[in-house]
Amino acid sequence: MAVVHHTSEKADVASTLRRAGLEFRDDDGTRAMYATDASLYRIPPLAVVRPRDVDEVAAALGAAKELGVPLTSRGGGTSIAGNAIGRGLVLDFSRYLNRVIDLDPATRTALVEPGTVHADLQKVALPRGVRFGPDPSSHPRCTIGGMIGNNACGNRALGYGRTCDNVVAMTHLLAGGEIVRTGYDDLGRPTAEAPDRLLAELRSAAGRHLASARTEFDLFGRQLSGYAVQHLLPERFDLGQLLIGSEGTLGVLTEATVRLVEDPKHRVVVALGFADIVAAGEAAPTVVAFRPTACEGMDERLVEVLRSRRGDAAIPPMPRGRAWLLVEIAGDDRADVFDRARALVDADLGVEARIIEDAGAQARLWRIREDGAGLAGRAPSGRPGWSGFEDAAVPPARLGSYLARFDELVESFGMTSAPYGHFGDGCMHVRLDFPFDRPEGTRLMREFLLAAADLVSEYGGSISGEHGDGRARGELLARTYSADAIAFFGEVKHAFDPTNLLNQGVLVDPDPFDADIRPAGVAAYRKSLAFAYEHDGGDLAQAVHRCTGVGKCRADNSVAGGVMCPSYLATREEKDSTRGRARVLQDVVRGALDWRSEAVAESLDLCLSCKGCASDCPTGIDMATYKSEALYQRFRRRLRPRSHYSLGQLPRWSRLVGRLPGLARVANSATRLPGVGAAALFLAGVDRRRSVPAFATTSFRRWWARHAPDADTTRTPVILFVDSFSDAFSPEVAQATVRVLREAGYQPRLPGHRLCCGLTWITTGQLDAARRILGRAVTQLAAAVRAGVPVVGIEPSCTAVLRSDAVELFAGTPLEDDARLVAGATRTVAELLAEAADSGAWTPPDLTGTTVVAQPHCHHHAILGWGADRALLARTGATVTTLSGCCGLAGNFGVEIGHYEVSVRVAEQQLLPALDAAPEAVVLADGFSCRTQVADLRDRRAVHLAELLSMSRA
């Protein structure tokens, strides 16, 4: 087979693509972002092409052929086996070719473009009573084209089948530009419109390999590795079924008609607890007899990763056990559904069983399972967990024994894992802590994967059950199939793609699976860092490699109450996703990019530092911290953007205004003078469309000096941390906090000196100054905490600094103990009030009849948790609509020049529609930036929780 090689001398790629009229990106940042998918491989492309229609797909194929470079199709970039990366041109179908063209409930079919996101298809289908059956865990962001490429299955394959069972027709372009159309006639017989040469070569190849096609394939449902050559047998000859699961190596999909199914009216989940994962695997075949739509396995080791990261509250009630099967039983007959569920419980298969009817509780359980790939990115050992052999499947009856043997194999290599997967189908997912940080790491990976493939072969299994073979397993096919079958694969590839243009290095003539390993050889990055990265051993390289590429940041997570990732939802650009940014930073720590490169600046520019990823990304990545570090490294001892001096040091200027009587009025008046306000905004680096928040004529501290309550030993003392925003701009919020705390039996005190958490310095990367400023606060607050007095914050972002950022900045320094002490003693207003209500010392006001639209601050959601606020509001009887997502202002982000449009688009995702739908509602927003955004964009006043609770007493 001819193999295409590319060299820089061969052609000018950019010139060829421009001449073809294609939209493409070939900058360093884009090449870094698209160099990997959700796999552990890194292969930078020459360029990323974003076709807008089928003609442009054909033009891209022509350009690749002219240049002599390979072409790889890509959807959501969630491929775990390295199926969506390549050395030549990468076609990103998700940008433009992402429409549901037509949906017909009568025929239960939908015509879609390959870049259509699974969740977007469901949004169109579900209101019409139908759904696309297969639903991989990546369903909020994976594309239908990618699912067809891998023959994806998902959690509900038991009920709805694999992707190949749900495709009616497809159109592909071959490497030479020819069109192939596949489908079925009215009698259900397969049809194919394809070049005569291709059909003849395929039939001839099938004739030479009849024995292997008949005896080595279709042995069980999840045998999906290699090409589905059994469909070339004369008695079936279904070209469409061959193309499904071919991973873009045979043709480029341009559209597909998929089959839809009716959405069942009733669903329950039966959670079964087992002594261990082996027992769960052994029980799975028995469970399948109860006709479930899903039977998913999950090990305690995976749940513990979640618990260690987010606490016990993140784990919904589950039956006793160290492993679980989550079994969904669904149907239109409610009595039948519950009869089957109760019969399953009565079968007494495990330690304990529980029937879960509540849809919200079911969703929480499924979320843990669906986050498996991200959660498993941190192995039970605490080390990074990697894909590579994450998708093996065996006949379901042999799963329990296989799991036991697999655990033994992992242990023999000194590694750990947390298995989970589609146990009803015999498919196990897992990530392994390969020691890529050691010189022998890649060699150990090779030895393990060879042994693991042999184990799967011994059990009559498949090295891939739904993720495809990709770069991770192509070389291993020869260990599970005969030489004749491998030869058959090669002949099929040559018939479709004789010049090896499409997805080179995958399946046929595969690249070695231990080549181009992304984390291999990346040295620890610990020198001159500002943050401690204590959960990553002080290693920034390990921190940014937490991103495994699962792409949850490319999904709308608001249904689950998530925030991540507001900038991606606003722009739909990979560079504005958490994943895209992480990929660029991974190239920084490996030395391929510099901190001061344009690629780094561009990728981080629209990061709102909302910290949504810190809680919503299952890998535990914290892009806000990495952005602060990047700004620190870029501008250390250098001239900074002017907004860093104005907004980034705003507490300093507000303190100056507060010290001089009358200066607040002068400053407020000056900004309203014609020309002066606009000039001041420009000099400060603030967008002219933003208003300037007015300084309070009487700061809170001045008010406190006159109204501080007398000492009262009958009350519980608390230190009130008065942030700069509450002091200089919203003293009424701090005053309300004092009132409501006193009503609840607390005695608020102020620290002896004016303190600041350094938040604005942190977000702008002025971290040396931030340490000095925050260090003074931590030292004083720690003295109070040692005396038994807790700290209560008013502004969520500043409270989050005390609880989180302070520890990251001071870990390993003399202030570490103080920082940890303060973090452990810092409370939100709602948390303190909840304690008072629980003890009977305070009764929340009755807000029955009050309608509230609540916008939690992003840092409140991500770091502090909004659960106490939600519960407290529920006690008041108010009708509360709690918004997900970011308000869009995010501190200094939304007011800076160049960010206004994105800031507004973020607000349009959740906040503005909710405000417009409830014009008379009370707007609750504890964050100063959230209240500012509401005032700026809708001219409405928002209140802090303390104001809401204290106003009701008036």
N, C-alpha and C positions, 0 to 999 in steps of 0.2 A: 504494500500500500504506500502511495506517495505521502510523504509527511511534509507539511508546510512549515518552513522556518522563517522567522522574520529577523531582519537586521535593520539598524537605523539607516543604513545606506540604501535599502531597497526602495523606499519611496517616502515622500513627504505625506505623512498620514493626515495632518491637518488640512493640507492643500487639497488632497483627494476628497476628503469629507465635505469641505466647503464647496468644491466643484459639483458635488452630488446634491447640494442644497440641504444638507442634514444639520440638525441641531446636535451639537456634541460638546463635551467638556474633556479637556486633556491637561488641565492644570494639576499641580502636585497634590492639592487637597482632594480633588475628585478621584484621582488615581489611588490615593491612599484609602479613601472610603470604599471604593469598589474593588480593592485588592483582595478582599475577603468577604465571606458571607456569614453564616452562623457556624462555620466549620473552623478547624484549627489551621487552615492553610492561608497563605498570603502570596498572591500572584498579581502584581500591579498590571492593569491593562494599558494598552497604548492610548486608548480613548474610550469614553462612554458615550454612546449614541442614544438619543431619545427620539425614536420615531413617532411621528404624529399620525401616520396612516399606513396602510398596507403598502402603498407605493414606496414609502420611505424605508420600509423593511426590506423591500426588494432592492432599493438603492444601496442600502447598507451591505446587503449580501454581495452586490456587485462591487462595491468599494473594497470589501474584504478580499474578494477574489482578485481584483486588480492589484491590491497591495501584497497579496500573498501572505495574509495574516489570518489566524483563526478568528471565529466569531462565536460568542457565547450569549445565549438568551438568559435574561434575568427578570424575575418578577419582584417579589418583596425582599429578596436577598436573605430569606430565612432557611436556605438549604444548609443542612448540617453536615453533609458529606463533601462539600466543596464542589457542588454541581453547577454553581452560578458564577464562577470566576474563570478568567482565562487571560492569556498573554496578549491577545490581539484586541479586537473590538468587543465590547460588552454592550448588548442592546438592553436598555432599561425600559421595559414595557409598562412599568407602573406609573410613569409620569403622565402619559397621554392616552395610550391604548388601554383604557381602564373602564370602559362603559358597559353597562347592561343594555344591549341594543334592543332587546325585545324579551318580554316574559308573557307566556300564555298559560294561565291557570287551567284552561280547558284541556290542553294537551300535556300540561305539566312539563313544559320545557322552557328553557331560557337560552337566548343567544347572547354570548358574552365575548368581549375582547380578552386577550390573554392576560392583560394587566389588571383585570377586575379583581378587587380584593374580595375574598370570601364573605366577609362581614357586610360589604356593600351589596352583594347579591342577596344576602339574607334580609337586609333592610327592605329591599324591593319585594322579596318573595313572601316574607312572613305575614304582612298585612293582608295578603291574598290567600292565606290559609295553606301555603306550600313552603317548602324549604329545600335547599340543596342538602342531601343526606350526609355525605362525608364531612366530618368537621375535625380537622387536626387541631391540636392544642394551640397552634399559631393562627387559628381562624380569624382573629381580629385584624391580621395584617398580611397573611399569605395570599397569593393570587391563584386564580383558577388555572392559569397557565402553568404555574409552578406545580400545582397539585397534579395536573395531567402529566407533566414531565417526570414526576417521581412516582406516580400512581399512589398518591397519598390516601390514607385510610381514616385515621382519627379515632376518637373515643367511641363513636357510635357505629362502627363498621359492622358489628353484630346485627344491628337493626337495619342499616341502610346500604351496607356493602362498601366496596372500595371505589375509588374514583373511576376505575375502568368499568364498573358496573353501572355507572351513572352518566356516561357520555354517549350521546346519540349521534353526533356528527362533528367533524373537524375539517379545517382547511390548513394545510401546511405549505410552506415554500421550501423547495429543496435547495441545496447549495448552489446548483446551477441556475436557479431562478424558476424552475418548473413548478407548477401548482399540483398538489395532491389533495383530492377531496375524498373523505371516507364517510360512511354512514350505513344506513340500513334501508331496505325497501319495505313495502307495505306488509310483507310476510315475515319481516324480521331477519331477512337474509343480508349478510354484509355486502356492501358495495364499495367500489373504489374507482375513482377517476385518477389515473396516474400514467406516466409514460410507459409505453409498451416494453421498452428496454428494462425498466425497473421491475415490472411485474414478471417478466420472463426470467430475469436473474434470480429473483426471490423464489420462484417456483423451482427453478433448477437447483438452487442451494438446498431447499427443503427436501428435494428428492435425494440428495446426497447424504442427508443427515436425519433420515426418518427415525432411526432407532433412538438416537439421543433425544429428539424432539418428543417422542412418545413415552419415554421411560424416565426422563430426568426432570420433567417439569409438571406443574399442576399437582404436586403431591399433597399440598395443604394450602389453605387460603392465603397465608402470608408469605409464601415463597415468591418473592418479588425481585430477587437479585438477577442481574443479567437481563438480556432481552427476552421478551415473552414469545420465543420462537415457536412454541406449541401452536400459536395461532396461524402459522404458515403451513400447517399440515393440510393436505389436499381436501380432507373432509370438512374443514372449517374455513380456511384461508380468509382471515379477518385482518386486513391491513391496519385498520384503526386500532384494534387491540394490541397489535405489535408496536404501534407508535406510542401508545400510552405507557409511560414508564421508561421511555428511551432517553430521557434526560437531555433532550435537545441535541443529541448526537446524530440524529437521522434527518430531521427537518426542523423548520422554524414555524411554530404554531402562530396563526394569525387570527383565527376565531374558532369558537366551539359552541355547539349546542348541547346543553346538559339536561339531564332528566331531573325533575323535581319530585318530591314526595309530599304527601299530606302531613302536616304537623299534628301529632297526636294531641288529643284534648287533655289527657291526664298523664302525669309523670310522678313517680316516687323514686326515691333513692333508698336502697337498703345498704347500710354500712355494716360490713362484717369484720370483726376484729379477730386476728389470729396470733398464735404464739410467735411466729416468725414468717419471713417472706416465703420460705419453702412450703410451709403449710398453706399459705394463701395460694401459691401456684398450684399445689396439688388439688385444691378445692375448686379451682376455676372451671374445669370441665363439667363438674356437677352443677355449678351455678348456671352454665349455659343452657342446661336442660329446662330452666325456668323461662326461657325465651326473653332474655333481657335485650335491651338495645345497646347496653354498654356494660362491660365488666372490667374495671380498671384496678390495677394493683399499685400499692404504694407502701414503701418501707418506712419504718420508724426513723431511720437515719435521715431520710429526706425531710420529714416533719421537724426533726430536731434542728436542722439547718434554719428553717423558718422560725422556730421558737427562739433560737439563740440570737437571731437578728431582730425580731420584732416583738418578742415577749409572748407570754401565754395568751394574751388577748387576741393574738393573730390566729390562734388555733380554735376552730369551732368545736363544739362538743362532739366527741367521737367515742365509739365503743372501746372497751378495754382491749389491749393487744399491742403487739410490736410490729404488726403489719396489717394492712387492711385491703379489702376489696370493696370498691364503690360500685354498686350494681344499680343501674337504672332500668326500671320496668315501666313501660309506657303503652298507651293504647287509648282507644276511644270509649271503651267500656270501663267505667270507673270500678265497678264491682270486680271485673276480671283482673284489673291491674292490682287491686289490693288483695285479692285472693292469691295471686301469684307471689306478691310481696310477703304475705303472712306465711305462705307455704315455704318460702325460702328461709324465713326466720325459723320456722318450725323444723327445718332440716338439720338444725344444730350443727352447722359446719365449722364453727370457730369458737372463740372464747366468749364472744358476746355479739349481739346483733341489734341494730336499731333501724326503724323505719323513719325516714325523714320526709315529711310532706311539704313543709314550708319551702317555697321557691327561693327565698332569700338564703335560708340555711343550706339548701342544695347548692346554690351558686357559690357560697363560700367554700364548700368542699371541692367543687369542681375547679375553683380558682387555684387551690393548692396543687391539684393534679396538673392543671394546664400550665402552671408556672414551673413544672418539674424541671424542664431543660435549664431554666435560669437558676433555680434553687440548687440544682445539682452542680452548677458551676463552682460551688465551693464544696469540696468533698468533706466527708466526716472527719478527716484528719485536720481540717482547717486549711488545707492547701488548695490551689486551683484545681477544679475538675474539668477535664477536657473530653470532647467527643472523639470519635475515631472508630469505636466499636459499640456504638450506642443504640443499634437498631436490629440486633439479631432476633430471629424468630425460630421456634421449633414447633413441631406438632403439639397442640395444646395438651394432649394426654401425657406428654413427657416434660412439661414445663417445670414441675416441682423438682424433679431430679436434676434437670439442667441448671436451675437456679442454685442448688446446693453445690454442684460441681463448679459452676462459674465463680461462686464466692471463694471456694477453695483455690481456684486458679489465681484470682485477684490477690488473695492473701499470700500465696506463694511468691508473688512478685513484690511483696512489701507495699502494696497499694490498698486503697479503700474505695468504697463506692456506696451509692444509695439507690438500689434498683427501684424501678417503677415501670409502668407500661400497660399495654393492652393484653392483660392476662387471659381474657376470654378467647383471644386469637392466638395465644402463645408467643406474643411479641414483648420483648423486654428492652426498655431504654435504660441507659446508665451513662454516667460520666466518670472518668478515672483520673486519679491524680498522678499522671505520668510525670516523672521528675525532670522536666525539660530545663530546669535551672541547673542541672548537673551535666557534665560533659557526656556522660553515657546515657542521658535521657532518651535520645532518639533511638539508640540501639536497643534499649530496654523496651521501648514502644514497639519496635519491629518484632522482637522476640515474643512479646505478649500477644500481639495481634495474630501472628502465625499460629501460636498455640490456641488462641481463642477461636480462630477459624476452623482449626482441626477439631475442636470440641463441638462446635456447631455441626460440622460435617458428620461427626460420630453420632449425633442425635437426629440425623436426617433433616437438619434445619436449613435456614437461609441466612446469609450474612447481612441481608437487609430485608426489613419487613414493611417499610413504607417510606424511608428517607432516601432511597436510591443508593447506588454504589458510589457514584462520584469519584473523587480522588482518594477517598478514604478506603475504599474496598475493591476498586477495579482490579488491582493486582492480586487480590485474594480469591477472585473468581475461579482461578485455576486449581484452588484447593478444595472447591466444593462441586465443581463440574468436571466432566471428562474432557480430554483433549479434543474429542470430536465436537462437543458442545461449544468449546472455546473457538474452534475453527469456524463453526456455524455462525457465531457472533461476528467474527471478522468478515465473513462473506456478506452478511446482512449489511454491515456498516459500509463495505465497499460498494455494494449495489446502490445504496442511497447517497453516499458521500465519497466518491472515489478519490478526491484530493484531500480528504481528512480536514475539511474546513471547519466543521461544526463541533464545538465543544471538545477540542483536541485534548488528549490526555485522560479522557474519561471512558470507562467501560472497555473499549477496544484499544490495543496498544497503550495501555494505561501508564501514566506516570507512576513512579514508585510512591507508595503511600507514606513513606517517611521523608519525601522531598518537600521543600517549600513550607515547612512547619513554622507557623507564625511565631509562637512563643519560644522556639528553640534558639539558643544562642543569644537571647536578649539578656544582657547583664543587669543586675540589680541597679536601680537608680535611686541613690540615697544622698548624693552630695548636694549641699547647700539648699536643701528644701526648707520651706517655711512651715509646712504642716508635718505632723508626726506619722500619719498613715499607720496607726498602731494596729489596725485590723489586717494590715498587709505587711507586717514585719518591717515597717518603716520604708517600704520599697514602692516608689511611685510606679515603677514598671508593672508590678503585680497589681497595683490598684487600678490602673487604666485597662489592664488585661482582664479585669472582672467582666468587662463587656464580652459576652460570648456571641453576640450578634443575633440573639433571638428576636430582636426587633419590636419588642413590646412598646417602645417609644414611638413607633410609627403607627400606633393604633390609637383610637379614641377610647381612653380608659375611664371616661366620666361615668359610664353606667355603673362601674364598680366603685365610684367615689374617688377615682384617681385624678391626678393633676398632670402627670407626664404625658406628652412633652408639648407644651403650649406653642413653642415656636415652630415645631414641625407641623402641627395641625393648622397653623396660620399660613405657612409657605408651601408645604408638601415637598420640600427639598431635603434630600438625604443629608446635606451639610448642616441642616438645622435640627437634626435628630440627635438624641443622646448617643446613639450608635455611631453616627457619622463623626461626631466630635471625638468619641473615644478612639475611633480608627486613626484619626489624624494624630492624636496624642500618643498612640501606640507607635507611630512612625517617629515621633519626637524622641521617645525613650530608647528606641532602637538606633537612633542616630541618622535616620533617613531625612528628617526635617529638623530645622532649628526653631528654637522658641520664638525668634523674631521673624520667622517666615510669614509671608502673606497668607499661606494656607492655614496656619494656626489662628491668625487674627480673624480671618473670614469665617472659619468654622465656629468660633466662640462668640462672634459679635452679637448674634441674636439669642444667645443663651440668656434667659431671664434670671439665672441664679435662683430659681424657685425652689430647688431641692426636691422637686417632685420625684425625680429618679431615685433619690436616696430611700424613698419608701415604696415607690410603685414598681421600680425595676427589680425583678426577682434576683438579680445578681448582686444587688447592694451597691451599685455604682453611685458616686456622688459628684456629678458634673459641676455643681456650684463650687465645691472645694477645689476641683481641678482647674476651673476657670480662674479662681483667685490665685492659685499657684502659678498659672500661666501668665497672668498679668504681672505678678511679682517678678517672675523670671524675665519677662520681656522689658519691663520698665525700671528694673532695679538700677538705681543711680543714673537714671536717664530722665529726660524731659517727658512728661506725661501729657495726655489729652487734657484740655482745660477743664472738662467736666470732673476729672479726678480731683482737681484742686477746689472746685466749687461744691459740687454735690458730694464728692468723696470725703470732704472735710466739713460738711454742713454743720455738724454739732459744734465745731470750733467757732464758726461764724454766728450761729444762733446764740452761743454763750456770750460772745462779744456784744451782740445786740442787747441781750438780757441784762448785761452789767451796767449799761448806761441808761438811766431813766429818760424816757421820751424817744430814744433811738428807734424803738419798734414803730412808733407812729411815723417818724420821719422816713424810715425805710419803706413802710407800706405806702405812704403818700408818693414817694419818689417813683416807685414802680408803676404808678398809675398815670404819671405824666406822659404826654404824647412824645413818643420816640425814646424816652428813657427806659421804659419797661422792656421794649423790644431790644434795645441795645444791651441792657443788662442780661437778658436771656441769651443773646448771642455770645456775649463774653463768657457767660457761665457754661456754654455748650448745651443750652437747653433749647428745645424746639419752640419756635415762636407761637405755635398753636396751643401751647400749654399755658395755663394760668400759674401765677406765682402764689403759693400759699402765704397767707398773711401771718406775720408774727403776732402773737398774742400781746396785747398792750400790758397785761400783767401775767408774768410767767407763773407756773405752778409753784415754784420755790418761793417767789415773792408772796403769793397767796398763802402758802404754808407758814411763812414767817409770821403772818398775822392771825392765822386760823388753826394753827397746830393744836390738837386736843391735849388736854392735860393728861399727865400720866395716870394710868388706871391699872392697878395690879390685878384687878379681877378679869381683865381681858387677856387673850393670848397674843403675845407680841409677834409681829411680823415685820420684816424689813421690806419696805416698798421701794422697788428699784424703778426710779423715775428716769425713763429714757429721755433723750434730747427732744424727740418729737412731741411727747406728751408734755414736756416742760415748756417748750418754746412755741409750739403751734396748737396743741390741743389740751390746754390745762384743764378744761372742763371734764375731759376723760379721766385725768388723774384725780380730780376732785370727786367725781362720781365713784371712783374706785375706793377712795377713803371712806365715803359715806356707806357704801354697801358692805365693806369689810367691817366697819364698826357695828353696823346692824347685825352682822353675823357673829359678833363677839370677839373680833380681833382688834388689836391695838396697833395700827400702822405706825412705823417709825421710818425716818429717812436716814440714810447713811450720814456719817459725820461730814463727809465732803461730797461735792458734786461729782458723780461718777458717770462714766460712759462705757458702753460695751465695745465700742470700736467698729460697729457693724459696717458703717459706710466705708471705713478704711479697708475692712476685710473684703467687701464685694468689689472694690476697685483695685485689689491686689497690693495695697500699701501695708504690707504685713509687718514690717519692722515697727512702724508707728502703731499699728493695731495691737501688737504685743505690749508695747509700753502702756497704752491707754487701757486696754483690757486687764493688764497685769495689776494696775492700781485698783481697779474695781474688784478683781478676784481677791486680792489681799485683804481689802476692807470687809468684803462680804464674808469671807472665810472666818474672820474673827467673830462676826455675829453668829454664824452657823455653829461655831465651836461652843458658843454660849447657849446653844439650844434654840436659836431663833431662825425660822425658815425665811426664805426670800420669795417674794411674789412679784412677778413682772406684769406690766401693763401692755406693752407693745409686743406682739407675738414674735417678731423677728429678733428683737433684742433679748427676749426671754430664751429663745432658741440658741442664741450665742452662748448664754450662760450654761445652758444644759448640754451643748454639743461642741460648738466651735472652740470654746475655751479649752476643753480637754485636748482637742486635736492640736491646738497651738502650743500648749504647755506640757504635753506628755514628754517625759525625758528631761524636763528642766526642773529647777528648784521649786517652781510654782505648781508642779503637777498635783501634789496632794491637795493644795488649796483649790485647784480647779475642779478636781473630782468631788471634793467636799461640797462646793457650791453647786455643782451640777446635780448632785443627789438631793440637795435641799431646795432647789428652785421649783416653784409651783406657778401654775397659771391661776388667774382669778377664779375660773370655774372649778379647778381642782380644790382650791381652798374652800370655796363655798360648798362644794359637794361634801367635804369632810364635816363642815358645820351642820349641814342639813342631815347627814347620816347620824350625827350625834344628838340631834334634836335641839341644838343651840340656835338654829335659824330655820325659818320656814320660807321657801321661795315665794315670791308674790304670785298672785293669781292673774294670769294674762289671758284667761279664757276670752275668746273673741278677738284677740290680737293676731293679725296676720304678719308673719315675719319672713322676709327673704334674707337668708344668711349666706354671706360670702366668707368662708373660712380663709384666713391667710395661708398661703402655700407652706410657709415654715411651720405654722400651727399644725397643718395636716401632716407634714412630712416628719417633723422632729418631735413636736409636743404631743400630737394626737388630739383630735377634736371630740373624742368620745365623751369626756366629762362635760363639755359644753352641750353636746346633743342630749345627754341624759338630764342635765339641769334644765334645759329648755322644755323638755318633755314634762318635767315636774310642774312647770308653770301653767301648763294647759294651752300654751300658745300654738297656733297653727304655723308650723315652720316648714319652709321649703329650703333645703340645704343644697347649695350649688357645689358642683365639682369644678375642677379647673381653676386656672389662674385668672385674676382680674385683669392682668395685662400691664399694669404699671410697674410692679415689682421693684420698688425702691427707685433707684436712679435710672433704671433701664428705660422705662416708658417716657421719660421726659427728655432724654438725651437726643440730640440732633441725629437723625437717621433711623430712629426707632419708632416714630409716632405711628406710622401705618401698621406695623406689625403689632404694636401695643393695642391699637383699636381692633384689629382682626382677632386678637386673643380675647378681648372683652366681648366680641360678638359671638364667641363660641358658647358661653354660658351666661355671663353676667348681664349683658344688655338685653337679651331676649327675656330674661326673668324679670328685670326691672320694668320693661315695657308691658309685660303681661300682668303685672300687679302694681299699678301706679299709686295705689293708696297704702301699700304695705309698708311696714317699718323695715328699713334696710339695716341689717346687722353686719357690721364689719369691724373687727377688732384692730385690723391693720391700718396704720395711718395712710399707707399707699393705696389700699383698697378704698378707703373713704375718699381720698383725693381723686381717684379714678371715677368714682360714682359722681362726685361733684363736677368734675371736668366734662364728662361725656353726657350726663343727664341732668345736671343742675339739681341734684337731690342730696339731701343731707343723710348721711349714714351714721349710725350710733355704735358705740362700743357696748359690749355685754354689760359692763358696770352701769352705763347710762340707762340701758333698757331696764335693768332691775331696780335701779334707784328712782327712775322717773315714775315707775308704777306706784311707788310709795307716796309720791307727792300729792 
